[in-house]
């Protein structure tokens, strides 16, 4: 269990983290420069908080009021860096053994631990290779093995998949989650990629300017984002609008732009609102089908982004909106840039919350 309440003045804001982490995989999700790596550094002891405390499994690592600040090398914290930080002149074996040797472990103990690490990561055949001879996935496995042989009480991983190409990243997500779940210690993964949060996290904390602005499973964040920032960061459409009316029987009318109105269900007061619509809740057709679906809007396709077996379409409905459809639907509809289409979505697919 990690418990902390820390403050740290950064260049543009004060980071303030106050929460606890259990023996799950926690993902800190947010854009670069918002304090996620600073959080890891404060836990690891590489950055000293301005105030607060850090407690790991009942042991105080930092306490500003008592003057406690355990040295980094004495903290049982495992840290996997974004670039893996392997020693280029050392073999895989020596890289993994480095931390053990630095603590004065006997050669026999070092050999046993390193062999176990090589086997766990399935990289035994690479023991004599140098980092320059390894692929991105192999370097990651070496970095993980080097960290795990020190038997940490918590694992910290800073953008662990960002150095991998897209195809390998997809494969490594499942492998990394499986590994972290077997450790039975807390793991904290920092990422800016929502797909990492989906694949890795039991618990996702969205970070904005050094603050935890929302926490939950990825699905709960997606279903009920509390702010436009959260909605955008979990890859939903987050649109500013004005709730013009809300009738319990007829539903609500929201003005998104001059002449652009949608129907929704809402229980907030009239006035400025944020409208959230998930891309996969928007259907695309080449004809306007009048039905009970609730919203049918003329749109122009202004962007196309392939995603494995699906495609994201950037639409102009008077405001920018993203829809997501299958490649098969894309081909069947013969959609191209500047295609004129219709975007349809149910009133129940529209989530609304007030803005103050």
C-alpha positions in Angstrom: 0.0 0.0 0.0 1.3 3.4 -1.0 -0.1 6.4 0.9 1.0 10.0 0.1 0.1 13.6 0.4 2.7 15.7 -1.3 3.1 19.2 -2.8 5.7 20.4 -5.3 6.0 23.8 -7.0 6.7 23.3 -10.7 7.3 26.0 -13.2 3.7 26.6 -14.2 1.7 25.2 -11.3 1.9 23.5 -8.0 1.5 19.7 -8.1 -0.6 18.4 -5.3 -1.2 14.6 -5.0 -3.2 13.2 -2.2 -4.4 9.5 -2.5 -3.5 5.9 -1.7 -2.7 3.0 -4.1 -3.4 -0.6 -3.4 -2.0 -3.8 -4.9 -3.4 -3.1 -8.3 -2.2 -1.6 -11.5 -2.8 2.2 -11.3 -2.4 4.3 -14.5 -1.7 8.0 -14.2 -3.2 9.3 -17.5 -2.6 12.8 -18.8 -0.7 15.0 -21.2 3.1 15.6 -21.0 4.1 18.3 -18.7 1.3 17.9 -16.1 3.3 16.4 -13.3 2.9 12.6 -13.8 6.7 11.9 -13.9 7.2 14.3 -11.0 4.9 12.1 -9.0 7.0 9.0 -9.8 10.2 10.9 -8.9 8.8 11.9 -5.5 7.9 8.4 -4.7 11.3 7.1 -5.8 13.2 9.8 -4.0 14.7 11.4 -7.0 12.7 14.6 -6.4 12.0 16.0 -2.9 8.5 17.3 -2.2 8.1 20.8 -0.8 5.8 19.4 1.8 3.8 16.3 2.8 4.5 12.6 3.3 5.1 9.4 1.5 4.4 6.0 3.2 5.1 2.6 1.6 3.8 -0.5 3.4 3.8 1.3 6.7 7.3 2.7 6.3 7.7 6.5 6.1 9.9 7.4 3.1 9.3 11.1 3.4 7.8 13.4 6.0 8.4 17.1 5.8 7.2 17.8 9.4 9.6 15.2 10.9 12.5 15.8 8.6 12.4 12.3 7.2 13.7 11.7 3.7 14.9 8.1 3.0 17.7 8.0 0.3 16.6 6.8 -3.1 18.8 3.7 -3.0 17.3 2.7 0.4 13.8 2.8 -0.8 12.3 -0.5 -2.0 11.0 1.1 -5.1 11.4 -0.3 -8.6 11.6 2.3 -11.4 11.5 1.5 -15.2 12.5 4.6 -17.1 10.9 5.7 -20.4 14.2 5.1 -22.3 14.9 2.0 -20.1 18.3 3.6 -19.1 20.3 0.4 -19.8 24.1 0.7 -19.7 25.2 0.5 -23.3 28.7 -1.0 -22.5 27.3 -3.8 -20.4 25.8 -7.1 -21.5 22.2 -8.0 -20.7 23.4 -10.2 -17.8 25.5 -7.4 -16.3 22.7 -4.8 -16.7 20.4 -7.0 -14.7 23.1 -7.8 -12.1 24.1 -4.2 -11.6 21.7 -3.2 -8.8 22.4 -6.4 -6.9 26.1 -5.9 -7.1 25.7 -2.3 -6.0 24.2 -3.5 -2.7 27.1 -5.8 -2.0 25.3 -9.1 -2.7 27.5 -12.2 -3.0 28.3 -13.5 -6.4 26.3 -16.8 -5.9 23.2 -14.8 -4.9 23.6 -12.5 -7.8 23.9 -15.4 -10.3 20.7 -17.0 -8.9 18.7 -13.8 -9.0 19.8 -12.9 -12.5 19.1 -16.4 -13.8 15.6 -16.1 -12.4 15.2 -12.7 -14.0 16.4 -14.0 -17.4 14.0 -16.9 -17.2 11.0 -14.8 -16.0 11.5 -12.4 -18.9 12.3 -15.2 -21.4 15.5 -13.5 -22.5 18.1 -16.2 -21.5 19.5 -16.4 -25.0 20.3 -12.7 -24.9 22.5 -12.8 -21.7 25.6 -11.8 -23.6 24.1 -9.2 -26.0 24.6 -5.5 -25.6 21.6 -3.1 -25.6 22.4 -1.8 -29.1 21.8 -5.4 -30.4 18.3 -5.6 -28.9 14.9 -4.7 -30.2 12.6 -2.3 -28.3 10.7 -5.1 -26.7 13.8 -6.9 -25.7 15.2 -3.8 -24.1 12.0 -3.4 -22.1 12.2 -6.9 -20.8 15.8 -6.3 -19.7 14.8 -3.1 -17.9 12.0 -5.0 -16.1 14.2 -7.9 -15.2 16.9 -5.5 -13.8 14.2 -3.8 -11.6 12.5 -7.0 -10.4 15.6 -8.7 -9.2 15.9 -6.1 -6.5 12.5 -7.3 -5.1 10.8 -3.9 -4.9 7.7 -3.2 -2.9 6.2 -1.1 -5.6 6.9 -0.8 -9.4 6.9 2.6 -11.1 6.9 2.7 -14.9 7.3 5.9 -16.8 5.7 5.7 -20.3 6.9 2.0 -20.6 5.5 1.5 -24.1 6.3 4.8 -25.8 9.6 3.7 -27.1 8.0 0.8 -29.0 6.6 0.9 -32.5 2.8 0.7 -32.8 2.6 -3.0 -33.7 4.9 -4.1 -30.9 3.2 -1.8 -28.4 -0.1 -3.5 -29.0 1.4 -6.9 -28.3 3.4 -5.7 -25.2 0.4 -4.2 -23.5 -1.1 -7.6 -22.8 2.2 -9.1 -21.9 3.1 -6.2 -19.5 -0.3 -6.4 -17.7 0.1 -10.1 -17.3 3.5 -9.7 -15.8 2.5 -6.8 -13.4 -0.5 -8.8 -12.2 1.8 -11.7 -11.1 4.0 -9.4 -8.9 1.4 -8.9 -6.1 2.8 -5.5 -5.4 1.4 -2.1 -6.5 2.4 -0.9 -9.9 2.0 2.7 -11.1 2.1 3.3 -14.9 2.5 6.8 -16.3 1.2 7.3 -19.8 -0.4 9.9 -22.1 -2.0 7.2 -24.3 -5.6 6.2 -23.4 -5.1 2.8 -25.1 -2.4 2.0 -22.4 -4.9 2.9 -19.7 -7.5 0.6 -21.3 -5.1 -2.3 -21.6 -3.2 -1.9 -18.3 -5.1 -0.2 -15.6 -7.3 -1.6 -12.9 -7.5 2.0 -11.6 -7.1 5.1 -13.8 -6.3 8.6 -12.4 -6.5 11.5 -14.8 -3.9 14.1 -14.1 -4.4 17.8 -15.1 -1.8 20.4 -14.0 -0.5 18.4 -11.1 -3.9 17.4 -9.7 -5.9 14.2 -9.8 -9.1 15.4 -11.4 -11.0 12.1 -11.7 -10.4 8.5 -10.7 -12.0 5.2 -11.6 -11.9 2.4 -14.1 -11.4 3.5 -17.7 -15.0 2.5 -18.4 -16.4 4.6 -15.6 -14.3 7.6 -16.8 -15.6 7.1 -20.3 -19.2 6.7 -19.2 -19.3 9.8 -16.9 -16.4 12.2 -17.4 -16.6 15.1 -14.9 -15.0 17.7 -17.1 -14.2 18.4 -20.7 -10.5 17.8 -20.0 -11.3 14.2 -18.9 -13.7 13.6 -21.7 -11.2 14.7 -24.3 -8.4 12.7 -22.7 -10.4 9.4 -22.8 -11.1 10.1 -26.4 -14.7 11.2 -26.4 -16.2 14.1 -28.2 -16.5 16.9 -25.6 -18.4 19.9 -27.1 -19.4 23.2 -25.5 -23.0 24.1 -25.9 -26.0 25.9 -24.4 -28.9 23.9 -22.9 -31.9 25.8 -24.2 -34.7 23.8 -22.7 -35.2 20.6 -20.8 -38.6 19.0 -20.8 -39.1 15.7 -18.9 -41.4 14.4 -21.6 -39.8 15.9 -24.7 -36.1 15.9 -23.7 -33.6 18.6 -23.9 -32.4 20.8 -26.8 -28.8 21.9 -26.9 -27.4 24.6 -29.2 -23.8 23.6 -30.3 -23.3 26.4 -32.9 -25.5 28.7 -34.8 -28.1 26.5 -36.5 -26.7 23.3 -35.0 -29.0 21.8 -32.4 -29.2 18.3 -30.9 -31.7 16.5 -28.8 -30.6 14.9 -25.5 -31.8 13.8 -22.1 -30.6 16.1 -19.3 -31.2 16.8 -15.7 -29.1 20.0 -15.4 -30.3 23.6 -15.5 -30.5 25.6 -18.7 -27.3 27.4 -19.6 -23.7 26.6 -20.6 -23.1 22.8 -20.7 -20.5 20.3 -22.0 -21.9 17.6 -24.3 -20.1 14.3 -24.4 -20.7 11.8 -27.3 -18.6 8.7 -27.8 -17.3 8.3 -31.3 -18.6 4.7 -31.6 -22.1 5.9 -30.7 -22.3 7.9 -33.9 -23.7 6.0 -36.9 -22.7 7.1 -40.5 -24.9 6.8 -43.5 -25.1 8.4 -47.0 -28.8 9.1 -46.7 -30.9 10.8 -44.0 -33.0 8.2 -42.4 -35.9 9.7 -40.4 -36.4 7.5 -37.4 -36.7 7.6 -33.6 -33.0 7.7 -33.2 -33.1 11.3 -32.1 -30.4 13.1 -34.0 -29.6 13.1 -37.7 -27.1 15.8 -38.8 -25.6 16.5 -42.2 -21.8 16.2 -42.1 -18.7 16.6 -44.2 -15.8 14.2 -43.8 -12.7 16.3 -43.2 -10.3 13.7 -41.8 -9.8 9.9 -41.9 -7.6 8.0 -39.4 -7.3 4.2 -39.7 -7.2 2.3 -36.4 -6.4 -1.4 -36.9 -9.9 -2.9 -37.9 -11.7 0.4 -37.5 -11.6 4.0 -38.8 -12.0 7.3 -37.1 -13.7 10.0 -39.2 -13.4 13.7 -38.4 -16.7 15.3 -39.3 -17.8 18.9 -39.7 -21.4 19.2 -38.5 -21.0 22.9 -37.8 -18.6 21.9 -35.0 -15.8 19.2 -35.3 -17.0 15.7 -34.2 -15.2 12.4 -34.4 -17.1 9.2 -35.3 -15.7 5.6 -35.4 -16.9 2.9 -37.8 -15.6 -0.4 -39.0 -13.4 -0.7 -42.1 -16.1 -2.8 -43.7 -18.7 0.1 -43.3 -16.1 2.6 -44.6 -15.7 0.5 -47.8 -19.5 -0.1 -48.2 -20.3 3.6 -47.9 -17.4 4.5 -50.2 -16.4 7.3 -47.9 -13.5 9.6 -48.8 -12.4 13.1 -47.8 -15.1 15.7 -48.4 -17.8 13.0 -48.6 -21.2 14.3 -47.7 -22.7 12.0 -45.1 -25.2 12.0 -42.2 -24.2 11.4 -38.6 -26.9 9.8 -36.4 -26.9 9.2 -32.6 -29.5 8.5 -30.0 -30.6 11.0 -27.4 -29.5 8.5 -24.8 -26.0 8.5 -26.2 -25.6 12.2 -25.3 -24.2 12.9 -21.9 -24.6 16.5 -20.5 -23.1 18.2 -17.5 -23.2 21.8 -16.5 -20.3 24.2 -16.8 -19.6 26.9 -14.2 
